[in-house]
Amino acid sequence: MGFIKAFAGALGGTLADQWKDFIVPPPGLEPTAALFPAVRQGQDAGRGANTQGSEHIITNGSRIVVPEGYALMTFQDGELTGLVSDPGGYVFTSDDQNSRSVFADDGFLSATVKTSWERFKFGGRPGSQQLAFYVNLKEIPNNRFGTQSEIYWDDAYLRAQVGAITRGSYSLRIVDPVLLVKNFVPLTYLSYDAKVFDFGDFDNDAASQLFNELVGSLAAAFSHYTNDPSKGNRIARIQGDAVGFAQSLSHAVEESYRWTSDRGLTIVKVALQAIEYDADTRKLLSDVKKADALGGARGNSFMQQAAARGFQAAGENGAGGGSDMAFLGMGMNATGAAMGGLQQPAGQVPPQQAPPQASAEPAEEDAMAKLTRFKAMLDAGLITQEDYDAAKKKALGL
């Protein structure tokens, strides 16, 4: 009785498997889905009769759709047997006895009797397993990350150690599906009852491992970015440079964990949603902002305006006396010293300025004072009229 039932089951499954399959991606996938089983479309709008075939056998002549931005991988008994990365419709063919079909011109005897006999040996079930999976080759977005405590790195521009808590997201791309499935994806995602392998699923131990590795690479990525002369060594550029920082992060991840060379993954873009610096770094950045505001052309313009206001104030206070001129001279020397200090490179102490030297020449008398003195000398008979006339012309510039 067992023999008859086994044979009946083998024959029924064989006949059901003669129908060709139409294989497509599953509906309702998340954007972060990376690897997922292909599904057989048994009925369409109530039409179609292929509802009783074996779940894990692909019949010869079956049509498989490969959408744009995806690849198809086929496995037989756990071995990778095919990879299709160009979009389009494909016809499946196999030499495996379980895949043969009378509708694929494999002959009736070969397609049914031999297959039934082979299945009879396994209690009516196929003696083989054929599976198809789709791989997402698009840019996979919104892979989130964040640090729970400060990370530290040496910053070339600030010339100090910088600490911050940061969070954001990154996009990645699968550049080698073969490396991914052979070296990284767990077997549970490549079996007959596989779930969707989703990078955003933190119940996925492999995805959690990627998260931990990326967070562990952030300090090295920040250091690489801020110490790269081609990027200006400015930490403030990071949040607006999604591609540039992604290159630094990808470099750090590859150097430590070999994402690309061992797993076929690469980071495309990084969006830093927030960088919260520690207290020491915030103070340092505040000082740098002030130095930037008073440095270069802006600082020179500021000091020139200050000097002009000094001249104006001196004139309004009756400039011309020796004390006023001495004050103005000291102000101009102080201004020059301040401007010289601003032009020094960051972190260098400006050279000591020599104190202003007092003028060796007495302040020149005005014309009225000279004429008054010469007139008194004429009246006293100390000089002649010609001497007075000559001194007058000289004093008046005649």
C-alpha positions as semicolon CSV with decimal commas, in nm:
position;residue;x (nm);y (nm);z (nm)
1;M;0,000;0,000;0,000
2;G;0,286;0,227;0,082
3;F;0,435;0,157;-0,258
4;I;0,113;0,245;-0,441
5;K;0,062;0,567;-0,244
6;A;0,421;0,673;-0,301
7;F;0,393;0,606;-0,672
8;A;0,062;0,791;-0,691
9;G;0,212;1,089;-0,516
10;A;0,515;1,083;-0,741
11;L;0,300;1,069;-1,053
12;G;0,066;1,347;-0,935
13;G;0,358;1,579;-0,857
14;T;0,525;1,494;-1,185
15;L;0,216;1,580;-1,387
16;A;0,165;1,905;-1,196
17;D;0,526;2,001;-1,260
18;Q;0,480;1,973;-1,635
19;W;0,330;2,322;-1,635
20;K;0,576;2,599;-1,702
21;D;0,628;2,856;-1,428
22;F;0,619;3,233;-1,444
23;I;0,866;3,365;-1,183
24;V;0,868;3,725;-1,058
25;P;0,989;3,929;-0,756
26;P;0,760;3,933;-0,450
27;P;0,538;4,239;-0,397
28;G;0,562;4,492;-0,113
29;L;0,939;4,493;-0,064
30;E;1,111;4,752;0,157
31;P;1,367;4,981;-0,011
32;T;1,640;4,835;0,214
33;A;1,569;4,476;0,100
34;A;1,889;4,329;-0,045
35;L;1,820;3,960;-0,118
36;F;1,481;3,787;-0,144
37;P;1,328;3,469;-0,290
38;A;1,165;3,472;-0,631
39;V;0,798;3,372;-0,631
40;R;0,596;3,170;-0,878
41;Q;0,287;3,341;-1,010
42;G;0,037;3,054;-1,007
43;Q;-0,271;3,242;-1,118
44;D;-0,341;3,578;-1,278
45;A;-0,694;3,719;-1,258
46;G;-0,826;3,369;-1,194
47;R;-0,654;3,222;-1,497
48;G;-0,379;2,962;-1,488
49;A;-0,369;2,608;-1,352
50;N;-0,017;2,577;-1,213
51;T;-0,115;2,564;-0,844
52;Q;-0,008;2,210;-0,747
53;G;0,353;2,195;-0,867
54;S;0,644;2,127;-0,636
55;E;0,753;2,437;-0,451
56;H;1,124;2,407;-0,513
57;I;1,150;2,283;-0,868
58;I;1,176;2,516;-1,169
59;T;1,030;2,356;-1,479
60;N;1,216;2,375;-1,808
61;G;1,073;2,645;-2,029
62;S;0,961;2,859;-1,733
63;R;0,977;3,235;-1,778
64;I;1,174;3,444;-1,528
65;V;1,150;3,823;-1,517
66;V;1,457;4,024;-1,415
67;P;1,360;4,389;-1,348
68;E;1,588;4,687;-1,400
69;G;1,833;4,728;-1,113
70;Y;1,814;4,363;-0,997
71;A;2,002;4,041;-1,057
72;L;1,873;3,683;-1,046
73;M;2,069;3,400;-0,883
74;T;1,973;3,031;-0,913
75;F;2,081;2,753;-0,678
76;Q;2,052;2,376;-0,705
77;D;2,104;2,166;-0,395
78;G;2,281;2,458;-0,226
79;E;2,519;2,530;-0,515
80;L;2,511;2,857;-0,709
81;T;2,428;2,759;-1,067
82;G;2,343;3,086;-1,244
83;L;2,359;3,464;-1,231
84;V;2,168;3,705;-1,455
85;S;2,230;4,078;-1,408
86;D;2,085;4,223;-1,729
87;P;1,715;4,318;-1,716
88;G;1,466;4,129;-1,933
89;G;1,268;3,805;-1,963
90;Y;1,452;3,472;-1,957
91;V;1,367;3,107;-2,025
92;F;1,490;2,854;-1,769
93;T;1,653;2,531;-1,885
94;S;1,819;2,255;-1,684
95;D;1,950;1,904;-1,741
96;D;1,809;1,794;-1,408
97;Q;1,546;1,523;-1,450
98;N;1,310;1,702;-1,210
99;S;1,295;2,008;-1,438
100;R;1,195;1,823;-1,755
101;S;0,854;1,894;-1,907
102;V;0,653;1,762;-2,199
103;F;0,578;2,130;-2,279
104;A;0,949;2,201;-2,317
105;D;0,997;1,933;-2,583
106;D;1,174;1,703;-2,339
107;G;0,968;1,402;-2,456
108;F;0,684;1,231;-2,270
109;L;0,882;0,932;-2,145
110;S;1,174;1,141;-2,023
111;A;0,954;1,406;-1,873
112;T;0,707;1,187;-1,683
113;V;0,799;0,822;-1,635
114;K;1,165;0,875;-1,554
115;T;1,087;1,170;-1,329
116;S;0,816;0,975;-1,145
117;W;1,057;0,685;-1,092
118;E;1,324;0,920;-0,952
119;R;1,071;1,081;-0,719
120;F;0,940;0,743;-0,611
121;K;1,284;0,676;-0,460
122;F;1,236;0,980;-0,232
123;G;0,882;0,899;-0,120
124;G;0,712;1,097;-0,397
125;R;0,912;1,417;-0,347
126;P;1,169;1,562;-0,588
127;G;1,520;1,441;-0,520
128;S;1,656;1,787;-0,589
129;Q;1,601;2,148;-0,480
130;Q;1,608;2,441;-0,719
131;L;1,578;2,794;-0,582
132;A;1,585;3,140;-0,735
133;F;1,667;3,466;-0,554
134;Y;1,670;3,829;-0,659
135;V;1,954;4,063;-0,553
136;N;1,900;4,438;-0,530
137;L;2,172;4,615;-0,732
138;K;2,029;4,963;-0,679
139;E;2,154;5,216;-0,426
140;I;2,002;5,089;-0,101
141;P;1,905;5,393;0,110
142;N;1,829;5,483;0,470
143;N;2,065;5,256;0,659
144;R;2,073;5,438;0,993
145;F;2,358;5,466;1,240
146;G;2,437;5,655;1,561
147;T;2,687;5,667;1,845
148;Q;2,577;5,637;2,209
149;S;2,887;5,816;2,345
150;E;3,152;6,050;2,210
151;I;3,397;5,937;1,949
152;Y;3,734;6,112;1,929
153;W;3,972;6,191;1,648
154;D;4,269;6,422;1,581
155;D;4,173;6,725;1,374
156;A;4,443;6,880;1,154
157;Y;4,282;7,222;1,118
158;L;4,207;7,269;1,488
159;R;4,531;7,094;1,581
160;A;4,356;6,926;1,872
161;Q;4,158;6,614;1,961
162;V;3,790;6,653;1,879
163;G;3,501;6,465;2,042
164;A;3,141;6,433;1,927
165;I;2,826;6,224;1,930
166;T;2,685;6,180;1,580
167;R;2,395;6,016;1,399
168;G;2,282;5,987;1,041
169;S;2,218;5,745;0,758
170;Y;2,406;5,602;0,462
171;S;2,330;5,433;0,133
172;L;2,520;5,134;0,001
173;R;2,532;4,924;-0,313
174;I;2,590;4,555;-0,378
175;V;2,874;4,548;-0,632
176;D;2,941;4,173;-0,626
177;P;2,638;3,948;-0,549
178;V;2,852;3,632;-0,562
179;L;3,082;3,752;-0,283
180;L;2,779;3,861;-0,082
181;V;2,602;3,522;-0,084
182;K;2,915;3,311;-0,059
183;N;3,090;3,502;0,220
184;F;2,831;3,695;0,417
185;V;2,460;3,608;0,382
186;P;2,363;3,340;0,638
187;L;2,219;3,011;0,512
188;T;1,881;3,087;0,666
189;Y;1,832;3,353;0,395
190;L;1,924;3,110;0,114
191;S;1,698;2,818;0,205
192;Y;1,362;2,706;0,065
193;D;1,171;2,900;0,336
194;A;1,402;3,202;0,335
195;K;1,294;3,543;0,461
196;V;1,387;3,871;0,301
197;F;1,745;3,974;0,375
198;D;1,694;4,338;0,476
199;F;1,979;4,568;0,582
200;G;1,734;4,769;0,792
201;D;1,615;4,468;0,993
202;F;1,793;4,463;1,329
203;D;1,666;4,112;1,393
204;N;1,900;4,023;1,108
205;D;2,230;3,942;1,280
206;A;2,428;4,006;0,962
207;A;2,277;4,354;0,923
208;S;2,346;4,428;1,290
209;Q;2,708;4,328;1,234
210;L;2,736;4,581;0,952
211;F;2,590;4,850;1,180
212;N;2,846;4,779;1,453
213;E;3,135;4,775;1,206
214;L;3,030;5,107;1,053
215;V;2,996;5,279;1,393
216;G;3,337;5,140;1,486
217;S;3,483;5,305;1,174
218;L;3,339;5,655;1,228
219;A;3,632;5,795;1,428
220;A;3,879;5,683;1,159
221;A;3,653;5,828;0,888
222;F;3,631;6,168;1,061
223;S;4,008;6,170;1,106
224;H;4,065;6,075;0,742
225;Y;3,829;6,348;0,620
226;T;3,959;6,633;0,837
227;N;4,324;6,544;0,778
228;D;4,293;6,526;0,399
229;P;4,445;6,846;0,252
230;S;4,234;6,812;-0,064
231;K;3,919;6,865;0,144
232;G;4,041;7,181;0,313
233;N;4,083;7,024;0,658
234;R;3,760;7,190;0,773
235;I;3,526;6,992;0,995
236;A;3,238;7,226;0,906
237;R;3,227;7,085;0,551
238;I;3,139;6,730;0,652
239;Q;2,763;6,772;0,689
240;G;2,733;6,923;0,342
241;D;2,963;6,678;0,164
242;A;2,766;6,351;0,146
243;V;2,985;6,196;-0,123
244;G;3,321;6,315;0,012
245;F;3,258;6,189;0,363
246;A;3,116;5,864;0,220
247;Q;3,451;5,807;0,048
248;S;3,633;5,859;0,378
249;L;3,391;5,628;0,560
250;S;3,412;5,364;0,287
251;H;3,793;5,383;0,304
252;A;3,786;5,334;0,682
253;V;3,539;5,044;0,663
254;E;3,732;4,872;0,386
255;E;4,059;4,915;0,572
256;S;3,919;4,753;0,888
257;Y;3,651;4,511;0,764
258;R;3,700;4,467;0,386
259;W;3,338;4,529;0,292
260;T;3,410;4,555;-0,080
261;S;3,683;4,298;-0,130
262;D;3,528;4,027;0,091
263;R;3,154;4,100;0,086
264;G;3,085;4,287;-0,237
265;L;2,944;4,596;-0,058
266;T;3,039;4,962;-0,090
267;I;2,914;5,283;0,075
268;V;2,776;5,540;-0,172
269;K;2,656;5,843;0,030
270;V;2,644;5,948;0,395
271;A;2,401;6,203;0,545
272;L;2,505;6,330;0,890
273;Q;2,186;6,446;1,058
274;A;2,361;6,582;1,368
275;I;2,706;6,626;1,519
276;E;2,697;6,716;1,888
277;Y;3,047;6,824;1,997
278;D;3,168;6,794;2,353
279;A;3,222;7,108;2,567
280;D;3,594;7,144;2,493
281;T;3,539;7,115;2,118
282;R;3,254;7,369;2,122
283;K;3,478;7,620;2,299
284;L;3,758;7,559;2,052
285;L;3,525;7,601;1,753
286;S;3,396;7,929;1,902
287;D;3,751;8,065;1,921
288;V;3,816;7,957;1,563
289;K;3,503;8,141;1,444
290;K;3,623;8,461;1,611
291;A;3,968;8,424;1,456
292;D;3,809;8,363;1,114
293;A;3,594;8,677;1,153
294;L;3,903;8,896;1,221
295;G;4,144;8,724;0,983
296;G;4,248;8,796;0,627
297;A;4,085;9,073;0,419
298;R;3,793;9,104;0,661
299;G;4,026;9,173;0,954
300;N;4,229;9,428;0,756
301;S;3,910;9,612;0,658
302;F;3,795;9,614;1,018
303;M;4,125;9,765;1,144
304;Q;4,128;10,027;0,868
305;Q;3,781;10,139;0,971
306;A;3,895;10,157;1,333
307;A;4,194;10,373;1,235
308;A;3,969;10,606;1,034
309;R;3,739;10,648;1,333
310;G;4,047;10,736;1,544
311;F;4,146;11,016;1,305
312;Q;3,793;11,151;1,306
313;A;3,775;11,150;1,688
314;A;4,112;11,323;1,714
315;G;3,999;11,597;1,476
316;E;3,674;11,652;1,666
317;N;3,874;11,688;1,992
318;G;4,097;11,961;1,850
319;A;4,387;11,767;1,704
320;G;4,704;11,962;1,647
321;G;4,845;11,977;1,999
322;G;5,145;11,765;2,084
323;S;4,952;11,542;2,328
324;D;4,674;11,467;2,076
325;M;4,925;11,379;1,805
326;A;5,118;11,156;2,042
327;F;4,795;10,972;2,134
328;L;4,707;10,926;1,768
329;G;5,052;10,797;1,692
330;M;5,026;10,540;1,969
331;G;4,684;10,430;1,840
332;M;4,822;10,377;1,492
333;N;5,113;10,175;1,627
334;A;4,874;9,959;1,830
335;T;4,659;9,909;1,521
336;G;4,960;9,797;1,319
337;A;5,057;9,553;1,592
338;A;4,704;9,407;1,604
339;M;4,693;9,368;1,228
340;G;5,034;9,201;1,229
341;G;4,911;8,954;1,491
342;L;4,602;8,867;1,287
343;Q;4,815;8,789;0,984
344;Q;5,021;8,533;1,175
345;P;4,941;8,165;1,091
346;A;4,694;7,995;1,327
347;G;4,859;7,880;1,647
348;Q;5,172;8,100;1,619
349;V;5,248;8,380;1,866
350;P;5,317;8,713;1,690
351;P;5,662;8,866;1,752
352;Q;5,688;9,130;2,024
353;Q;5,635;9,478;1,893
354;A;5,896;9,744;1,983
355;P;5,753;10,031;2,191
356;P;5,687;10,348;1,993
357;Q;5,987;10,580;1,984
358;A;5,939;10,940;2,090
359;S;6,014;11,189;1,815
360;A;6,364;11,341;1,844
361;E;6,248;11,665;1,679
362;P;6,038;11,915;1,878
363;A;5,695;11,996;1,740
364;E;5,732;12,269;1,476
365;E;5,600;12,613;1,574
366;D;5,318;12,763;1,371
367;A;5,374;13,080;1,158
368;M;5,196;13,316;1,398
369;A;5,419;13,220;1,692
370;K;5,734;13,271;1,484
371;L;5,625;13,615;1,357
372;T;5,534;13,725;1,707
373;R;5,879;13,633;1,833
374;F;6,058;13,796;1,536
375;K;5,854;14,117;1,584
376;A;5,957;14,136;1,949
377;M;6,321;14,098;1,848
378;L;6,282;14,379;1,587
379;D;6,126;14,613;1,842
380;A;6,409;14,540;2,086
381;G;6,665;14,627;1,819
382;L;6,809;14,281;1,807
383;I;6,746;14,241;1,432
384;T;6,711;14,476;1,138
385;Q;6,402;14,540;0,927
386;E;6,557;14,336;0,645
387;D;6,611;14,045;0,881
388;Y;6,247;14,064;0,993
389;D;6,113;14,085;0,635
390;A;6,320;13,781;0,530
391;A;6,199;13,576;0,832
392;K;5,838;13,679;0,761
393;K;5,856;13,560;0,401
394;K;6,006;13,230;0,514
395;A;5,744;13,175;0,783
396;L;5,461;13,252;0,542
397;G;5,614;13,052;0,261
398;L;5,636;13,351;0,025
